[in-house]
Every structure is written in C-alpha cells, then in structure tokens.
Amino acid sequence: MARRGFHYDRTAVAHALIDLVKDGILTCEGKPRRYQYAQKRSPLK
C-alpha cells in the first residue's frame, strides 16, 4: 500500500483486517506476521 501512496499505521490496518475476519468477510491463512487474507463473501450482503 505504501508504494501506492497510502501510509497507514500497521496496527490500524491489522485491526481492521481482524475485524473483517471476525465478521466472516475475510479469511486468513499463514504464520503470525505473515498472514494472507482472502475475501470469503461480498461485504454488501
């Protein structure tokens, strides 16, 4: 994201991603600090 000009605090991004995982919109796989996130379903439903 930084390469595209978006400079957000890592903890803010991580918190938002975890919230989306808890809501069932995203899934995460991988090892700690190296997670990859994928969309489970459309956020509009």
A tleap script that builds the chain and sets N, CA, C and O, in Angstrom:
source leaprc.protein.ff14SB
mol = sequence {
  NMET ALA ARG ARG GLY PHE HIE TYR ASP ARG
  THR ALA VAL ALA HIE ALA LEU ILE ASP LEU
  VAL LYS ASP GLY ILE LEU THR CYS GLU GLY
  LYS PRO ARG ARG TYR GLN TYR ALA GLN LYS
  ARG SER PRO LEU CLYS
}
set mol.1.N position { 0.821 -1.180 0.000 }
set mol.1.CA position { 0.000 0.000 0.000 }
set mol.1.C position { 0.872 1.253 0.000 }
set mol.1.O position { 0.508 2.265 -0.600 }
set mol.2.N position { 2.004 1.188 0.661 }
set mol.2.CA position { 2.879 2.357 0.713 }
set mol.2.C position { 3.383 2.728 -0.674 }
set mol.2.O position { 3.572 3.908 -0.971 }
set mol.3.N position { 3.601 1.729 -1.527 }
set mol.3.CA position { 4.055 2.014 -2.886 }
set mol.3.C position { 3.017 2.801 -3.675 }
set mol.3.O position { 3.356 3.531 -4.607 }
set mol.4.N position { 1.749 2.650 -3.297 }
set mol.4.CA position { 0.672 3.365 -3.983 }
set mol.4.C position { 0.349 4.702 -3.327 }
set mol.4.O position { -0.547 5.418 -3.773 }
set mol.5.N position { 1.088 5.040 -2.259 }
set mol.5.CA position { 0.905 6.339 -1.632 }
set mol.5.C position { 0.028 6.337 -0.396 }
set mol.5.O position { -0.305 7.401 0.126 }
set mol.6.N position { -0.358 5.146 0.088 }
set mol.6.CA position { -1.177 5.054 1.287 }
set mol.6.C position { -0.272 4.715 2.460 }
set mol.6.O position { 0.310 3.631 2.500 }
set mol.7.N position { -0.149 5.617 3.404 }
set mol.7.CA position { 0.746 5.418 4.539 }
set mol.7.C position { -0.071 5.333 5.824 }
set mol.7.O position { -0.287 6.334 6.507 }
set mol.8.N position { -0.521 4.120 6.139 }
set mol.8.CA position { -1.316 3.879 7.334 }
set mol.8.C position { -0.463 3.164 8.367 }
set mol.8.O position { 0.475 2.447 8.021 }
set mol.9.N position { -0.793 3.362 9.632 }
set mol.9.CA position { -0.137 2.650 10.711 }
set mol.9.C position { -0.449 1.156 10.579 }
set mol.9.O position { -1.603 0.782 10.369 }
set mol.10.N position { 0.562 0.308 10.700 }
set mol.10.CA position { 0.368 -1.138 10.550 }
set mol.10.C position { -0.657 -1.694 11.531 }
set mol.10.O position { -1.428 -2.590 11.187 }
set mol.11.N position { -0.664 -1.165 12.750 }
set mol.11.CA position { -1.607 -1.689 13.744 }
set mol.11.C position { -3.036 -1.337 13.368 }
set mol.11.O position { -3.949 -2.115 13.642 }
set mol.12.N position { -3.251 -0.189 12.751 }
set mol.12.CA position { -4.596 0.190 12.327 }
set mol.12.C position { -5.090 -0.730 11.215 }
set mol.12.O position { -6.252 -1.138 11.211 }
set mol.13.N position { -4.214 -1.052 10.283 }
set mol.13.CA position { -4.582 -1.950 9.183 }
set mol.13.C position { -4.847 -3.353 9.731 }
set mol.13.O position { -5.827 -3.993 9.351 }
set mol.14.N position { -3.977 -3.829 10.619 }
set mol.14.CA position { -4.145 -5.164 11.190 }
set mol.14.C position { -5.461 -5.264 11.956 }
set mol.14.O position { -6.159 -6.273 11.860 }
set mol.15.N position { -5.805 -4.219 12.718 }
set mol.15.CA position { -7.049 -4.226 13.481 }
set mol.15.C position { -8.254 -4.283 12.543 }
set mol.15.O position { -9.209 -5.014 12.808 }
set mol.16.N position { -8.220 -3.534 11.471 }
set mol.16.CA position { -9.329 -3.539 10.510 }
set mol.16.C position { -9.468 -4.911 9.849 }
set mol.16.O position { -10.583 -5.394 9.651 }
set mol.17.N position { -8.349 -5.535 9.510 }
set mol.17.CA position { -8.402 -6.857 8.891 }
set mol.17.C position { -8.942 -7.903 9.859 }
set mol.17.O position { -9.742 -8.750 9.461 }
set mol.18.N position { -8.529 -7.862 11.105 }
set mol.18.CA position { -9.031 -8.816 12.106 }
set mol.18.C position { -10.534 -8.641 12.307 }
set mol.18.O position { -11.256 -9.627 12.454 }
set mol.19.N position { -11.011 -7.396 12.313 }
set mol.19.CA position { -12.449 -7.156 12.431 }
set mol.19.C position { -13.212 -7.779 11.262 }
set mol.19.O position { -14.292 -8.336 11.456 }
set mol.20.N position { -12.662 -7.692 10.059 }
set mol.20.CA position { -13.305 -8.294 8.890 }
set mol.20.C position { -13.281 -9.818 8.960 }
set mol.20.O position { -14.209 -10.470 8.481 }
set mol.21.N position { -12.245 -10.387 9.543 }
set mol.21.CA position { -12.192 -11.839 9.742 }
set mol.21.C position { -13.264 -12.254 10.739 }
set mol.21.O position { -13.966 -13.241 10.518 }
set mol.22.N position { -13.397 -11.515 11.830 }
set mol.22.CA position { -14.408 -11.831 12.844 }
set mol.22.C position { -15.819 -11.703 12.302 }
set mol.22.O position { -16.714 -12.434 12.726 }
set mol.23.N position { -16.033 -10.776 11.361 }
set mol.23.CA position { -17.349 -10.592 10.748 }
set mol.23.C position { -17.640 -11.634 9.672 }
set mol.23.O position { -18.752 -11.697 9.149 }
set mol.24.N position { -16.637 -12.454 9.340 }
set mol.24.CA position { -16.834 -13.509 8.356 }
set mol.24.C position { -16.675 -13.045 6.922 }
set mol.24.O position { -17.049 -13.776 6.005 }
set mol.25.N position { -16.142 -11.873 6.695 }
set mol.25.CA position { -15.971 -11.355 5.341 }
set mol.25.C position { -14.640 -11.824 4.747 }
set mol.25.O position { -14.550 -12.102 3.551 }
set mol.26.N position { -13.613 -11.908 5.589 }
set mol.26.CA position { -12.297 -12.362 5.149 }
set mol.26.C position { -11.895 -13.636 5.875 }
set mol.26.O position { -12.396 -13.936 6.959 }
set mol.27.N position { -10.989 -14.375 5.265 }
set mol.27.CA position { -10.317 -15.479 5.943 }
set mol.27.C position { -8.835 -15.147 5.955 }
set mol.27.O position { -8.350 -14.386 5.117 }
set mol.28.N position { -8.116 -15.727 6.917 }
set mol.28.CA position { -6.672 -15.501 6.928 }
set mol.28.C position { -5.972 -16.835 7.075 }
set mol.28.O position { -6.431 -17.725 7.791 }
set mol.29.N position { -4.843 -16.954 6.378 }
set mol.29.CA position { -4.018 -18.147 6.427 }
set mol.29.C position { -2.573 -17.711 6.579 }
set mol.29.O position { -2.209 -16.598 6.199 }
set mol.30.N position { -1.767 -18.575 7.125 }
set mol.30.CA position { -0.345 -18.292 7.214 }
set mol.30.C position { 0.155 -18.284 8.635 }
set mol.30.O position { -0.547 -18.656 9.575 }
set mol.31.N position { 1.391 -17.850 8.761 }
set mol.31.CA position { 2.046 -17.779 10.057 }
set mol.31.C position { 1.896 -16.378 10.637 }
set mol.31.O position { 1.668 -15.424 9.894 }
set mol.32.N position { 2.022 -16.242 11.963 }
set mol.32.CA position { 1.938 -14.911 12.558 }
set mol.32.C position { 2.870 -13.913 11.868 }
set mol.32.O position { 4.011 -14.230 11.533 }
set mol.33.N position { 2.366 -12.736 11.672 }
set mol.33.CA position { 3.051 -11.624 10.992 }
set mol.33.C position { 3.221 -11.834 9.493 }
set mol.33.O position { 3.807 -10.987 8.818 }
set mol.34.N position { 2.720 -12.947 8.960 }
set mol.34.CA position { 2.827 -13.227 7.529 }
set mol.34.C position { 1.497 -13.750 6.993 }
set mol.34.O position { 1.477 -14.562 6.068 }
set mol.35.N position { 0.393 -13.292 7.565 }
set mol.35.CA position { -0.917 -13.754 7.142 }
set mol.35.C position { -1.246 -13.255 5.747 }
set mol.35.O position { -0.808 -12.182 5.330 }
set mol.36.N position { -2.029 -14.057 5.033 }
set mol.36.CA position { -2.597 -13.636 3.764 }
set mol.36.C position { -4.096 -13.687 3.922 }
set mol.36.O position { -4.640 -14.655 4.453 }
set mol.37.N position { -4.766 -12.649 3.464 }
set mol.37.CA position { -6.201 -12.518 3.631 }
set mol.37.C position { -6.895 -12.711 2.295 }
set mol.37.O position { -6.393 -12.281 1.256 }
set mol.38.N position { -8.050 -13.358 2.326 }
set mol.38.CA position { -8.843 -13.576 1.122 }
set mol.38.C position { -10.297 -13.300 1.457 }
set mol.38.O position { -10.747 -13.548 2.576 }
set mol.39.N position { -11.026 -12.783 0.477 }
set mol.39.CA position { -12.434 -12.458 0.671 }
set mol.39.C position { -13.271 -13.724 0.644 }
set mol.39.O position { -13.160 -14.531 -0.279 }
set mol.40.N position { -14.106 -13.897 1.653 }
set mol.40.CA position { -14.991 -15.049 1.755 }
set mol.40.C position { -16.299 -14.808 1.004 }
set mol.40.O position { -16.778 -15.665 0.262 }
set mol.41.N position { -16.863 -13.616 1.219 }
set mol.41.CA position { -18.148 -13.280 0.605 }
set mol.41.C position { -18.204 -11.786 0.374 }
set mol.41.O position { -17.355 -11.037 0.859 }
set mol.42.N position { -19.196 -11.363 -0.359 }
set mol.42.CA position { -19.349 -9.946 -0.659 }
set mol.42.C position { -19.706 -9.174 0.600 }
set mol.42.O position { -20.565 -9.624 1.358 }
set mol.43.N position { -19.076 -8.017 0.856 }
set mol.43.CA position { -19.399 -7.243 2.045 }
set mol.43.C position { -20.749 -6.540 1.961 }
set mol.43.O position { -21.201 -5.961 2.949 }
set mol.44.N position { -21.403 -6.580 0.798 }
set mol.44.CA position { -22.686 -5.905 0.620 }
set mol.44.C position { -23.862 -6.727 1.102 }
set mol.44.O position { -24.974 -6.207 1.185 }
set mol.45.N position { -23.657 -7.978 1.419 }
set mol.45.CA position { -24.771 -8.832 1.864 }
set mol.45.C position { -25.000 -8.709 3.331 }
set mol.45.O position { -25.896 -9.356 3.872 }
savepdb mol mol.pdb
quit
